[in-house]
Amino acid sequence: MSHPERLGSPGGESVGTIAEPPHVNEKLSDYAARYGLKQSAARPPLRKYIQDVWARRNFIWAFASAKNISMYTESRLGQLWQLLTPLLNVAVYFLIFGVLLNTKRGVPDFIPFLVTGVFMFGFTQRSITSGSKSVGDNLSLIRALHFPRATLPLAIAVVELQQLLLSLVVLLAIVLAWGEPITPHMLLFVPVVVLQLMFNVGASLIVARLGAFNRDITQLLPFVMRTWLYLSGVIFSLPSLMKAGSKLDQHPWAAELLKANPGYVYVELSRHVMLGKYRDYVHSEPGVPHSTTQLWLYAFAWAGVALVAGFMFFYRAEERYGRG
Amino acid sequence: MADTKVRGAVEIDPTREPIVVVDDLHIIYRVFGAGGKGNAASAFSRVLRRQNRPSMTEVHAIKGLSFVAYRGEAVGIIGTNGSGKSTLLKAIAGLLPPHSGGVYTDGQPSLLGVNAALMKDLTGERNIVLGCLAMGMSPQETKAKYKEIVDFAGLKEGFIQYPMRTYSSGMGARLRFAIAAAKTHDVLLIDEALATGDAKFKVKSKRRIEELRREAGAVFLVAHQLDVVKETCDRVIWIDEGRMHMDGDPDEVIAAYIEATGK
């Protein structure tokens, strides 16, 4: 059947009179389809969805900046907390693990080692915990305006990136203060951060979908994150635990699992890139696993896999966010 | 009228272009209350026995609703509290999945509700920018529209710099409407969002709704103030207990509604 004449087109009536039996007893759904109407809030095709997200890049950046600004408006020190929070974190970890428990175990320049670990792991950790709330906390926005929902977890990852950039100023100051020479090697830090960001985006897309439909996830995540922190060698050197004869050396599968852990991969890679002394230490200790190439391979693999899998996982529930 | 076809109870005007088709829509949703005794032990035993939350009830809010709305229509939806008006709008917006039947629309409907605070911790200014960008405008367009939105919202001097949580309900509603109305929507659903505005704002919003209609979209309006409905809409649907009660000319339907509710 031909498409019916639109309203107001001259000659529309005559078409109706020329025998063509109009769509008698047509179902409403067919009638809707005939006019190209679509099921309300259906998920757009993947290609279109990616284009939509890309078209909202300004929104993502503006949303992230606004979040960052509003984060500390209630406190007297305001934006200063963006620097104070990471510094205080380092102080606490140093007090507990550097002084009280002494997890140094011969790691040279423990402070820069610790700071790099805490900052880089915190980057992933916070992306994931706030990513899990990104849909639930913005329900009013989701219900008021229509936009691709993936922009919310993306914006959260950008918020954390902006926070990290500030922390990195502190990190660089500490690294230089401990007498680390500036080398071209440090430029490799940029791709490390980019890869980690890709991983964070993917991971936060996954937890965003989980958290959107099951609020229990947000209660559970802090515990998962803390366990992950200890498994990732943030406050101690994991490779030095894998020395020949150690417990981990006797269970190689466990050691391999720990080495493939993305938390460890990005933290350790940052240290290899930023801290020359630590790099030399890991490479010179006998029996300590130290393959930087392997770290890079894992870093690339995790970034790619997490980003693609996370995006697809989030996208497949697109039409269901904000319902209920 | 050879062209008028009757399918069930729905009459279709073949000379007009439909923009929203609601086809035998049923909506059943679950309501969660504060479950059980509210302590950890009772919650635990509930999980062990694999029970749903005790206070969970299923509400059959829309029971087989069918109608067609055409381009350029402003449809008012009236009915008593709990008759399913807001549920219907949410279903059209795609926020509630249909239990059976379906809602078909052209383009993405936007729902403007009374509680839709955008981001209450941010200033009105930032909410405008973010709202525009989220609707897919470019930064240039946003800049161009900014003044228009501020003027339309008509906030008191300086309030645009305050966080939105400091706004009164009327001011918040005005800003939200101004932001949402800055863009042409195919289908705009307004749920009591104009109720808190003052007289001056009502005139402005009525004018804007007419503009949106002329731009070949459709506007749905849920309101309890019947005079607003009568002035803004050219068609009124009266819903009762989730079923269509009456559909037609505003004056007729509202007169019947007033008589039935004994106002």
Boltz contact constraints between the chains, C-beta under 6 A:
constraints:
  - contact:
      token1: [A, 7]
      token2: [B, 15]
      max_distance: 6.0
  - contact:
      token1: [A, 7]
      token2: [B, 16]
      max_distance: 6.0
  - contact:
      token1: [A, 7]
      token2: [B, 17]
      max_distance: 6.0
  - contact:
      token1: [A, 16]
      token2: [B, 3]
      max_distance: 6.0
  - contact:
      token1: [A, 24]
      token2: [B, 5]
      max_distance: 6.0
  - contact:
      token1: [A, 28]
      token2: [B, 21]
      max_distance: 6.0
  - contact:
      token1: [A, 28]
      token2: [B, 23]
      max_distance: 6.0
  - contact:
      token1: [A, 29]
      token2: [B, 23]
      max_distance: 6.0
  - contact:
      token1: [A, 32]
      token2: [B, 21]
      max_distance: 6.0
  - contact:
      token1: [A, 32]
      token2: [B, 104]
      max_distance: 6.0
  - contact:
      token1: [A, 35]
      token2: [B, 18]
      max_distance: 6.0
  - contact:
      token1: [A, 37]
      token2: [B, 21]
      max_distance: 6.0
  - contact:
      token1: [A, 37]
      token2: [B, 104]
      max_distance: 6.0
  - contact:
      token1: [A, 37]
      token2: [B, 105]
      max_distance: 6.0
  - contact:
      token1: [A, 37]
      token2: [B, 106]
      max_distance: 6.0
  - contact:
      token1: [A, 40]
      token2: [B, 94]
      max_distance: 6.0
  - contact:
      token1: [A, 40]
      token2: [B, 103]
      max_distance: 6.0
  - contact:
      token1: [A, 40]
      token2: [B, 105]
      max_distance: 6.0
  - contact:
      token1: [A, 41]
      token2: [B, 94]
      max_distance: 6.0
  - contact:
      token1: [A, 55]
      token2: [B, 136]
      max_distance: 6.0
  - contact:
      token1: [A, 58]
      token2: [B, 133]
      max_distance: 6.0
  - contact:
      token1: [A, 58]
      token2: [B, 139]
      max_distance: 6.0
  - contact:
      token1: [A, 59]
      token2: [B, 133]
      max_distance: 6.0
  - contact:
      token1: [A, 59]
      token2: [B, 134]
      max_distance: 6.0
  - contact:
      token1: [A, 62]
      token2: [B, 129]
      max_distance: 6.0
  - contact:
      token1: [A, 62]
      token2: [B, 130]
      max_distance: 6.0
  - contact:
      token1: [A, 62]
      token2: [B, 133]
      max_distance: 6.0
  - contact:
      token1: [A, 63]
      token2: [B, 130]
      max_distance: 6.0
  - contact:
      token1: [A, 66]
      token2: [B, 122]
      max_distance: 6.0
  - contact:
      token1: [A, 66]
      token2: [B, 126]
      max_distance: 6.0
  - contact:
      token1: [A, 70]
      token2: [B, 121]
      max_distance: 6.0
  - contact:
      token1: [A, 70]
      token2: [B, 122]
      max_distance: 6.0
  - contact:
      token1: [A, 140]
      token2: [B, 116]
      max_distance: 6.0
  - contact:
      token1: [A, 140]
      token2: [B, 117]
      max_distance: 6.0
  - contact:
      token1: [A, 141]
      token2: [B, 118]
      max_distance: 6.0
  - contact:
      token1: [A, 143]
      token2: [B, 95]
      max_distance: 6.0
  - contact:
      token1: [A, 144]
      token2: [B, 116]
      max_distance: 6.0
  - contact:
      token1: [A, 145]
      token2: [B, 134]
      max_distance: 6.0
  - contact:
      token1: [A, 145]
      token2: [B, 135]
      max_distance: 6.0
  - contact:
      token1: [A, 146]
      token2: [B, 108]
      max_distance: 6.0
  - contact:
      token1: [A, 146]
      token2: [B, 110]
      max_distance: 6.0
  - contact:
      token1: [A, 147]
      token2: [B, 134]
      max_distance: 6.0
  - contact:
      token1: [A, 322]
      token2: [B, 95]
      max_distance: 6.0
  - contact:
      token1: [A, 323]
      token2: [B, 95]
      max_distance: 6.0
